[in-house]
Each structure stands twice: as C-alpha cells, then as structure tokens.
C-alpha cells in the first residue's frame, strides 16, 4: 500500500533540487561567515546571495530580510521586538482570535508583561474586516498583527486594506505569511506592511529556517544577543545549508506559483466532486471562506464521524491528514480557529484538514474520498 500525504500545510517534502544545493553547502562550505579569512568570506557570500534570492521572491530589499530558525521565531521576533522598541509610545496590541499559536502565545506572554491585547472576532468564515481594526485602534496602539492566510481553514485576510489603516496612523503592522508564501504572490514593496514572517518548510525547503521582513523604518529589539549577525537583529552563527536550501525553494516556489495554484485547485475540486458523489453534500460541511481562501487548504467537517476517529481510520489506511488543532497528551483539543468562527459543536468536533502539495495526484484524491465514504458507511452501520 502506497502512503498518501495530504498534510502539506504542516510540512512539505524537500525538493531534490533543494537537497542538492544543501548537500553541496554541507560538504564544501564550512567557514564561519563572521571570519575574515577566505573561508569566512566564501560563507558570507553564500548567505548574501541567498538573501538576494529570497528578497527578490518577496519583493523587498536584501537588508530588510532577517534569517531566522523558522516561522515561530520570526513571529516572536516581530512581536517581542516591536513591543520592546515602542513601549514608550504605548502598550496596546491588536490581533485576531484565529492567529497561529506562535502569535497568540506571544501576545499572552506580552499581557503578563503589562501589555494590553485586543483579540478581534472573526466572521463565520474566519475573516475580519478592516473597519474592525480601525475601531479597535487607541492612542496607545503600537502594533497590529494579522495572519495573511489561516493555516487551518485557508481563509485569506484583507491585508492591503488593513495595512493602509495602520500606515495612516504610524502603527507597526506585522503579517504572518507562513502559509501564504508560495501560494500567493507577495510584493512587499507594494504592500503597506512593516513586518512579515516566512518559513522554509512550507515551500518544499528544509525545516528549521525562515525569515522575517523588517521594513527599513522599523526598529525592533533582538531576542538573542551575541555576535553582530543579521545587522545585530539576530545573533548566532548562520545555518548556511538551511539558508541556501530556503533560497532555492523560494526561487522555485515563485517560478511555479501559478502552476501550483492551478494544480491545487484541481485537487481541491476533485476531492469535493468525489465526496459529493460518494458521500453526499448533506453529510459534510466546508469550513472557511468560499472565495477568499488558499487553494491548497481544505477544512471539512463530517458530523457523523469525530475528528480523532477520522484521523485514525485514514492513518490506518496510509493516508495522512490533520485536525489542524492542538494535541495534548495524545488527545485532540478543539481548534481555537473553528471555535473563534463559532462553529456548532457537531462541526467543531468533526473537522479535519486536507492540504495538497508536491507529488499529490488525482488518483490519490479519489482513493482518499473512497476511504472516507467507507469509514462513514461503517459508522452508520454500527448505529443501526
């Protein structure tokens, strides 16, 4: 039995071209980019070249890009860094109830340090509206953080409109674009955004590396201290192989963005068509925005089957999907995203996330739909 991987929103397989670049660095480059000798200079050139590549992909200046250990560190650096740098101006932060935990838990920590956080409610599709941000702004508001596209339901937020509001009031605007990179075109030179977080392993690059865009007019306090790396914004010897792999993955993701989107839309459409035929549209519910959503993320509730039951049964069939919610001590907690969308209990407790990516085929989608139909039939037969 061939395994089917439909959890690309969690992590993606490394592309062969990326692995090749990384192996070359790991076997040929071992200098420290902070050293002044030829080995160090070669390492520094490699990192500079990678920075040029990634900045070209997202449309910013190379010196506005800070390499990090991934999306979580990028989010933390943005929120903690700006909060500390602007503390004298105020201690009020605005975010949403559907952010990734890397943002929500950071905000909760900031609250313990005396900051006030407004968590904007979302509509039933998981979207906020720009006027909500405008209404929540106070004289002491220093930062707004809104995810570009949600990692659980794929809903895309009105980033440009929100950014125009924050820019007019000189409030720092951070965007978590971890799921958006490679799925949506990003041109930071045209977006009214001050900080943006990225992660390599969502775009078929290596785990453990990412980046934070920091606009040229934004000051932030670093999270860690030591050397002068990343223009003193992120101390520590650089992960050269990871950075090189990230750059290659980003370059390929941009080149193939439209092709990927078309492929993901085809896979998404195929799954829905198969489910409608085999299961019936009255037996499932799509969670997320019907129009403003990422092509590769599809969150569906099957009210007749609990989330954990569906996950386990598909896993036994060699099919990997996700709940999108937190796992504690082996049991699933309700998704904070779906709770914020005010889904009724039967939909909240039966939601699963399918996320498509490199290597997935229509045949895999058809097999998955058939397995779901079989699982639901089995559950119905036990009830009668």
Residue pairs with C-beta under 8 A, 6 or more apart in sequence:
1 317
1 318
2 318
3 318
3 319
3 320
4 318
4 319
4 320
4 360
4 364
4 367
4 368
5 13
5 320
5 357
5 359
5 360
6 319
6 320
6 321
6 354
6 355
6 356
6 360
6 364
6 368
7 320
7 321
7 322
7 353
7 355
8 202
8 296
8 355
8 356
8 357
8 358
8 360
9 151
9 152
9 179
9 202
9 296
9 297
9 322
9 324
9 353
9 355
10 322
10 355
11 201
11 202
11 207
12 201
12 202
12 203
12 204
12 205
12 357
12 358
13 204
13 357
13 358
13 359
14 22
14 204
14 205
14 206
14 245
14 249
15 204
15 205
15 248
15 249
15 252
15 358
17 248
17 252
18 204
18 205
18 206
18 245
18 248
18 249
18 252
19 245
21 244
21 245
21 248
22 206
22 241
22 242
22 244
22 245
25 46
25 240
25 241
25 244
25 245
26 241
29 42
29 43
29 46
29 240
29 241
30 39
31 37
31 38
31 39
31 40
31 41
31 42
31 43
32 39
32 40
32 43
32 237
33 40
33 43
33 44
33 46
33 47
33 229
33 237
33 238
33 240
34 40
34 44
34 227
34 228
34 229
34 237
35 41
35 43
43 238
43 240
46 240
46 243
46 244
47 67
47 238
47 240
47 243
48 62
49 247
50 67
50 243
50 244
50 246
50 247
51 62
51 65
51 67
51 243
51 247
52 62
53 247
53 248
53 250
53 251
54 65
54 198
54 211
54 246
54 247
54 250
55 61
55 62
55 64
55 65
56 251
57 186
57 250
57 251
57 253
57 254
58 65
58 181
58 186
58 187
58 188
58 196
58 198
58 213
58 250
59 186
59 187
59 188
59 189
59 190
60 188
60 189
60 213
61 216
63 216
63 231
64 188
64 213
64 214
64 215
64 216
65 211
65 212
65 213
65 214
66 74
66 77
66 211
66 212
66 213
66 214
66 230
66 231
66 233
66 234
67 209
67 210
67 211
67 230
67 234
67 238
67 239
67 243
67 246
68 74
68 77
68 209
68 210
68 211
68 212
68 234
69 208
69 209
69 210
69 239
70 199
70 200
70 201
70 207
70 208
70 209
70 210
71 100
71 102
71 176
71 178
71 197
71 198
71 199
71 202
71 210
72 102
73 210
73 212
73 223
74 178
74 197
74 198
74 199
74 210
74 211
74 212
75 100
75 102
75 103
75 106
75 145
75 174
75 176
75 197
76 102
76 106
76 223
77 212
77 220
77 222
77 223
77 233
77 234
78 145
78 174
78 195
78 197
78 212
78 214
78 220
79 93
79 103
79 106
79 107
79 110
79 143
79 145
79 174
80 106
80 110
80 221
80 223
81 220
81 221
81 222
81 223
81 233
82 142
82 143
82 172
82 174
82 195
82 218
82 219
82 220
83 91
83 93
83 110
83 115
83 142
83 143
84 220
84 221
85 219
85 220
85 221
86 142
86 143
86 172
86 219
87 142
89 140
89 142
90 138
90 139
90 140
90 141
90 142
91 114
91 115
91 116
91 140
91 142
92 115
92 116
92 117
92 118
92 138
92 140
92 141
92 142
93 107
93 110
93 115
93 116
93 117
93 118
93 141
93 142
93 143
93 144
93 145
94 117
94 118
94 120
94 133
94 136
94 137
94 141
94 143
94 144
94 145
95 103
95 104
95 107
95 117
95 118
95 119
95 120
95 144
95 145
95 146
96 119
96 120
96 121
96 122
96 128
96 146
96 147
96 157
96 340
97 119
97 120
97 121
97 122
97 336
97 340
98 122
98 126
98 147
98 150
98 152
98 155
98 336
98 337
98 340
98 341
99 107
99 145
99 146
99 147
99 176
100 147
100 151
100 176
100 178
101 326
101 336
102 176
103 145
103 147
103 176
104 336
107 115
107 117
107 119
107 145
108 117
110 117
111 117
118 136
120 128
120 132
120 133
120 136
121 128
121 132
121 340
122 128
122 155
122 340
122 341
123 129
123 341
124 341
124 342
124 343
125 155
125 288
125 289
125 290
125 292
125 341
126 150
126 153
126 155
126 287
126 288
126 289
126 337
126 340
126 341
127 155
127 156
127 157
127 158
127 289
127 292
128 146
128 157
128 158
128 162
129 158
130 158
130 161
130 162
130 164
130 165
133 144
133 146
133 162
133 165
133 166
134 165
137 165
137 169
137 171
141 169
141 171
142 171
142 172
143 171
143 172
143 173
143 174
144 162
144 166
144 171
144 172
144 173
144 174
145 173
145 174
145 175
145 176
146 157
146 159
146 162
146 173
146 174
146 175
146 176
147 157
147 175
147 176
147 179
148 156
148 157
148 159
148 175
148 176
148 177
148 179
148 180
148 184
148 196
149 155
149 156
149 157
149 177
149 179
149 180
149 183
149 184
149 293
149 294
149 297
150 157
150 179
150 288
150 297
150 337
151 178
151 179
151 297
151 324
152 297
152 299
152 324
152 325
152 335
152 337
152 338
152 353
153 287
153 288
153 289
153 293
153 297
153 299
153 324
153 337
153 338
153 341
153 353
154 179
154 288
154 289
154 293
154 294
154 296
154 297
154 298
154 299
155 288
155 289
155 292
155 293
156 180
156 184
156 289
156 292
156 293
156 294
157 292
159 175
159 191
159 193
160 191
160 192
162 173
163 173
163 191
163 192
163 193
164 192
166 172
166 173
166 192
166 194
167 173
167 192
172 194
172 195
172 218
173 192
173 193
173 194
173 195
174 193
174 194
174 195
174 196
174 197
175 193
175 195
175 196
175 197
176 196
176 197
177 186
177 196
177 197
177 198
178 197
178 198
178 199
178 202
178 210
179 202
179 294
179 297
180 186
180 294
181 198
181 199
181 202
181 203
181 250
181 253
182 202
182 203
182 250
182 253
182 254
182 257
182 260
183 257
183 260
183 261
183 264
183 294
183 295
183 296
184 257
184 294
185 257
186 196
188 196
188 213
193 213
193 215
194 214
194 215
194 217
194 218
195 212
195 213
195 214
195 215
195 218
195 220
196 212
196 213
197 210
197 211
197 212
197 213
198 210
198 211
198 212
198 213
199 209
199 210
200 206
200 207
200 208
200 209
200 210
200 242
200 245
200 246
200 249
200 250
201 207
201 208
201 209
203 249
203 250
203 253
204 249
204 252
204 253
204 357
204 358
205 245
205 246
205 248
205 249
205 250
206 241
206 242
206 245
206 246
206 249
208 239
208 242
209 239
209 242
209 243
209 245
209 246
210 246
211 246
214 220
214 233
220 233
222 232
222 233
222 234
222 235
223 234
224 234
224 235
224 236
225 235
226 235
226 236
227 235
227 236
227 237
228 235
229 235
229 236
229 237
229 238
230 238
253 260
260 296
261 295
263 356
264 294
264 295
264 296
264 356
264 357
265 295
266 362
267 296
267 356
267 360
267 362
267 365
268 295
268 296
268 298
268 356
270 362
270 365
270 366
271 298
271 354
271 365
271 368
271 369
272 286
272 298
274 365
274 366
274 369
274 370
275 281
275 284
275 300
275 369
275 372
275 373
278 369
278 370
278 372
278 373
279 302
279 369
279 372
279 373
279 376
283 302
283 303
283 304
283 376
284 300
284 301
284 302
284 303
285 300
285 301
285 303
285 347
286 298
286 299
286 300
287 299
287 300
287 301
287 338
287 341
287 343
287 347
287 351
288 297
288 298
288 299
295 356
296 355
296 356
296 357
297 353
297 354
297 355
298 353
298 354
298 355
298 356
299 324
299 338
299 351
299 352
299 353
299 354
300 351
300 352
300 354
301 343
301 346
301 347
301 348
301 350
301 351
301 352
302 310
302 350
302 352
302 372
302 376
303 346
303 347
303 350
304 350
304 376
304 379
304 380
305 350
305 375
305 376
305 379
306 349
306 350
307 323
307 325
307 332
307 349
307 350
307 351
307 352
308 323
308 331
308 332
309 375
309 379
310 321
310 350
310 352
310 372
310 375
311 321
311 322
311 323
311 332
311 352
313 371
313 375
314 320
314 321
314 368
314 371
314 372
314 375
317 371
319 367
319 368
319 371
321 352
321 353
321 354
321 355
322 352
322 353
322 355
323 332
323 335
323 351
323 352
323 353
324 335
324 337
324 351
324 352
324 353
325 332
325 333
325 334
325 335
325 336
325 337
325 338
325 351
326 332
326 333
326 336
327 333
334 348
334 349
335 348
335 351
338 347
338 348
338 351
339 348
343 351
354 368
